[in-house]
Amino acid sequence: MHWTSLDTSIVIVAALGAMACALLGSFLLLRRMSMMGDAISHAVLPGLVAAFLISGSRSAMAMLIGAAVVGILTAAFTQWVHQLGKVEESASMGVVFTALFAVGLVMIVRFADSVDLDPECVLYGAIELTPLDTVTLLGKPVARSAVVLAAVLLLDVAFVLAFYKELRISSFDPALATTLGIHARLMHYVLMTLVAMTTVACFESIGSILVIAMLIVPPAAAHLLTDRYGVLLLLSTLLGAASAGLGHLGAIWAPTWWGFEDTNTAGMMAVAAGLLFAAAVLFSPRHGIISRALQRLRLTLRITIEDVLGLLYRVEEQGLIIRPGAAIELLRRTTGSGWLGRLAMAELRRRRCIATMADGLRLTGAGRRAAASLIRSHRLWEAYTARHVALPTDHLHHSAERAEHFISRPMREALAGDLDGVRTDPQGRTIPNGGTALDPTKAGA
């Protein structure tokens, strides 16, 4: 793998386009209009034909202007169909882009059937060739696409910074935005106009597939990583830039594993964006599959640890002693998992809450205080439920067994205050005076 200045130029062009698309794509995601870029990419065909008929030229600029005009009309028509036809946004996009695409095909057959009118000049850009088309900037040759996309990105960023509050409110609640004096419909049309201009400007340089990928995938990945609006916008643009860099590296490096020299750069950038999204799906701190599984495991382990403490407290309360094997077997029958019981007892030994004596398991001082806190929560809840809910006494234990793991110290004292100093639960067992709950932030808790 040999990295040259051409590779740097390619990555810069791709990153600028990806960041511009991802920034606006974040708003489309929040408005549930993520496929607007795909709709525009199909709908610009009549714009290409009209631009040729009016200008008599197949120049890239003429094609770009024609596509941009129709892209803006696509956004407007989609909104009109959505409002007047009373259909959902995705259905209105499907109606508009298929209709405009069909109109473009009819126009080609009717007016330009004998002309080599190639939509690839706008729709399927070759990003590998962008460093070859340069302009002079500050005395140095710079890729023309980089200059265009940098201007588009600056325009998008300026719009977002200038109307951040209005965009945020109108994206989540257009009705509230209107009541606050914000013209939500105007914000929508301006945003859609920028989306159309950005996507069409990017089509020539980085290709429609990559544009659509960057409009959708980085914002979706960022949404999995954060629920904060400003952070989401920043993360989506950073993920777009990272997709460009990693994708180009993959395009010139990964194929060598199978004996090839390289592969399509735009396609690998879209693949890189997909891999980043997959990583977010798996490892997102709040919404990731693995993260949620670990959270559930930690919660289950904490509950099992507290069940062990409660079991040993009740056994010692009756003046008995239980052996480790019997405790694990009892936990296996109640929780359905013997390995969790063993893991819980290992964690309690590490915290020095239990000790294995010659005659069996015993609570240490710290373990007894933690167990007393748990049992206090359990029996206070039983007494509170018996006082305020008409339930038979033999129905109280089940709900208390669940609630005891989630009753905080302030709630425990509030229950005690409501019970006016009651010292026993409905079964006549003593309610412990205090105790110290286990710290749930420690490992395994």
N, C-alpha and C positions, 0 to 999 in steps of 0.2 A: 504494500500500500504506500503510495507516494502522494503526499499532500502538497498542492501547489496553490498559487494565488488564484487560479481559476476555481479551485474547490472553495476557497474562502469567499469568492464572489458569489458562487452558487448558493452557499449557505446564507449569506447576507440577504440576497434577493428572496430566498424562500422564507427566512425568518421574518423579514419585513411584511411579506404577504400573509404569513401565518398569524402574526401578531395582530394585524389589522382585521383579519377575518375572525380571530378568536375573540377580540374585544367586542365587536358588534354581535358575534354569535352568542355571547353571554346574555345579551338582552333578548335575542330571539329565543334562547332556551327558557328564560324566565317568562316570556310571553307565550310559550308553547307554539313557536313558529320556527322550529329549527330547520325545517325542510324548505324554507323560503329560498335559500341559496340554490338548492336543487331545482326548484320551480323556475327561478330566473335563468339558470343555465339551459333549460329546455325552451323557455319562452322567447329567448333572444333571436331565434331563427328569422322571424319576419323582420326584425330590425336589421339583420344582415342584408336581406334581400332589398329592403327599402333603401338602405344606405347605398347599395350598388346602383339602384335605379335612379336615385337622385343625383349622386356624384358621378356616376359612370366610371367609378374606380373601385378597385378591390384593395386599396391601400389599408394598412392596419388601422390608421387613424379613423378613416371613414367607417370601417367595420365596428370599431370601438364605440364611436359616437352613436351609431344606429343601435348597437346592442345596449348601450347605457340608457337610451331613451325608452326602449321597450322594457328594460329591466325596471325602470321607475314605474311605467304603466302597469307592469305585472303586480307590483306591490299595491298600487291604487286599485286595480280591478279585484285583487284578492280581498281587500277590505270591503269593497262595495258588495261583492257577492256574499261575503260573510254577514254583512249587516242587512242587506235587502232580502237575501234569500233565506236568512235565518238558519244557516248551516254552520257547522263547526269550522274552525280555521283551517284544519288540514284538508277538509273536503273542498273548501273554496280554493285552496292552492291547487289541488288536483284538477278542478274544473278549469281554472285559468290557464295553467301551463300546458295542459293537453290541447285546449282550444287554440292557443296561440301557436303552439308547435305545428298543429294541423294547418293553420292559416299560412305559416311559413312554407310548408311543403307545397301547398296549393300555389303560392306565389312563385316558387321556384319552377314548378312545372309550367305555369302560365306565362311567366315573363322572362325567366332566365334558364330555361331548360338546356340551352346550348352553351351556356357560359360555365366555365370551371370556377364556380363559386364555392370555395372550400371553407366551411365553418371552423376548421381546425385552427385558422389564424387567430380566432378568439377563444374557442372552446378547449382546445387541446394544446396548450403551450409546451414547448420543449425547454425545460428549465436548464438543461445542460448547455444550451446555446446562448443563454442570456449574457455571459461575460463577453461574447464576441460583438455584441451591439452596444457600443459605448458612446458617451458624450464627454466633452471636456468640462470638468468642474474644478475650479481653482487651479487650473493648469495641469490637471491630472486626468487621465481617462477613467471614467466610472461607468459601470453598466447602466444603460438607460433605464432598464427595468427597476434598478435599485433607486434611482432618482424618483421615478414615478410612484413606486410603492412607498417610499419614505414620505413623499408629499401626501399620499392617501392616508398613511398611518398618522401623520401629524394632524391632518384634518379631523380624523376620527377621534383622536385623543383630545383635541381642542374642544370638539363638540361635547364629549363626555364630561370633561372638566367644567365647561361652562354651564351645562344643564344637568349636572349630576343629581341634584335633588329632584328635579322634575322627572327625569328618567326613572329614578328609583321608585317614586310614588306611583307614576303612571304605569310602570311595569307590573307592580303588584296589585294595585287597585285603581283602575281608571276612573271609577265613579267618585272615589275619595279625592283623586287629583282634580277632578272637575269642580267639586264643591270647595276646594281650596284655592280656586282661581287659576289652576294650571290647565292649559289647553291640551288635554290628553290626546285628542285626535291629531292635532298639529304635531305633537311630539312623535306620534306613530308614523305619520307621513314623512317627516324629516328623517327619522331613523330608517325607514324603509328605503328612502332615497339614497342615504349613505350606504346601506347594505347593497343596493343595486350598483352604485358607483364603485364600491370596493370590490365586489365580486367580479364585475366586468373588467375592471382594471387588472385584477389578478389573473383572469382567464388567459390572457395572452402570454403572461410570463410563466405562471406555475401550473396551469392546466386546471380544468374544471373538477377533476376527481380530488385533487389536493385542496382546492378551494372549499369544496363541500365538506371534506374531512375536517378541515381546520375551523369551519363555521360551527361544527357540531361536537367533535370529539374533545378538544381541549376544554371548552366550557362544561361539558358533561363530566369530565374527570375532575375539574375544579369544584363543581357542585358537590361531588362526593367528599371532597377534602375539607370544605368549609361551608358554613351557613351564613357567613357575613358577606354582605353585598360588595363592599369595596375590596375585600381580600379575594373574593371570587373573580373579580375583573382582573386583578393583578396576577393571580395564579393562572388564569386561562391564557393570558398573553405570554407568560413565562413558559407554560407547557407547550404553547404553539412554537415558540422559538426553540425549545429543547427538542421538539419533534423534528424540526428542520435540521438541526445539527446531528442528532442521533440517526436520522433517516439517511442523510448523506454518507455518514460513516458506515452505516450498514450497507449502503448501495455499493461502496467500493471495497468493503472488507468481507462481509458475510458470503458473497458468491464464491470467494476463493476457497471456501470449505468444500465446495462441490466441483472445483476445477474450472470455474468461470472467472472472467476478468472483472465484470461488474454487472449491474442491473439497472433498471429504471429508477432514477433518483426520486421523482415525484411519488411513485408507488411505494418506495421504501419509507419515505417521510410519512405517508398515510399509515403504513404498517407500524412505524415507530409511535405515532399518535395512538394507534389502537393498543399497542403494548403498554403505554403509559396509562391508558384508561383501564386496561385489565389490572395493572398494579394498583390503581386506585380502588377498583372494585374489590380486590382481595385485602388490601392493607389500609384502607382509609380508617383513621382512628375511631370514627363514630359509625360509619355506614359500611365499612369493609366486611367481607364475609369472614375472613380469618379473625379480624379484630372483634367482631361480634361473638364469634365462637369462643374466643379467649375470655371475653367479658362474661359470657354465660358460664364458662368453666370456673372462672374466679368466683362468681356468685354462688355456684353450686358447691364449690369447695368451702367457701366461707360458711354456708348454711350447714354443711356436713360437720365442719369443725365445731360450730356452736351446738349441733346435735350431740356430738361426743361429750362436750362439756355438760350439757343438760342431762345426759344419761348418767355420767359419773356423779353429778350432784345429787340426782334422785337416788342413786344406789347408796351413796354415802349417807344420805338423809335417813335411809332405812337401816343404817348400821351394817350394810353388807359391803362386799368387795367383789369386783368382777375382773375376770382374767382377760388379757388382750384378745385372745382368740374368740371368746364369747362375745366381747364387745363388737368385734368386726362382724361376726355372724349376725348379731342383732341389728347392726346397721345395714347389713346386706339385705336382710328381710324387710326392713322398713324403707330403704332407699333404692333397693334393687341393684346396688353396686358395691362389691366388696373392695375393689381397688381404691375407690374414693375414701372409704373408711380407713384403709391403711395409710393413704396419703394424708388424711386429716390427722391421724394420730402421730405420724412422723412430723408434721408441721407443729403440732402442739408440743411434742418433745423438744423440737428446735427452739420454740419460744419458752421452754421450761414452764409450761402450764400443767403438764402431767408427768408423772414419774412411774416407772415400772418397778414395783417392789417384789419381794419374794412371794407374797401372797396374792398379788394382782396389781391393777392400775389404781393410782391414787392421784387426786388433785393436789398440786402445789398451792402455795398461798396466792400466787398470781392467777392460777387457773380457777381457784375457788372464788375469787372476787369477780372474775369474768363470768363464771357460771352463775353466781348469785345475781348479777345484773340481768342475765338472760331469763332466769327463772322468775325474777321480780316482774319483768315485762310480761311474761306468760300469765302469771297468776293475777296481776293487776288487770290485764285484758279480760280474763275470765270473769273477774268480779265486776268489772265495768259492764260487760255484755250481759251478765245475769241481772244487773240492776236496771238496765235501760232497754233490753230486748227480751221479749217473752220466748226464751228458748229453754228446752229441757236441760237439766244439768249435764247429762251425758252427751249433749251436742256442743258443749262449750270448748272442749279440748281441741277439736280439729281446727277451728278458726284461730284459736290462740297459738297453736303450733305454727301456723303460717305467719301470724302477725308479730310474734316475738322477735323475728329476725330483722324487722324493719321499724321497730319502735325506738325512737331516739330518746336521749336522756330528758330533754324538755317535755316531750310527749309523755314519758313515764311519770314525771312529777306532776304533770297536769292530770293524768289519770288518778294518781294518789290523792291529789287535792279534791277531785270530784267525789272520791269515795270516802272522804271525811275520816281518814285514819283507819280504815278497815285493815285488820291485821291478818286475816285468813281469806283464802279463796272459797268459792262455793262448795268445794269438797272438804273444807276444814283444814287444808294444808297451810302452813305458815308462809306468809309473803316475806321474802328476805328484805332487810332494811335498805341495803344499798348494793355496792359492788361497782366494779369498773369494767366497762365493755372492752372487748378486744379492739385494737386499732385496725380498722379495715384497710388502711393504706399500706400495711406491711406486706411483705411478699407472701403470696398464697392466700391472703385474706380476701 
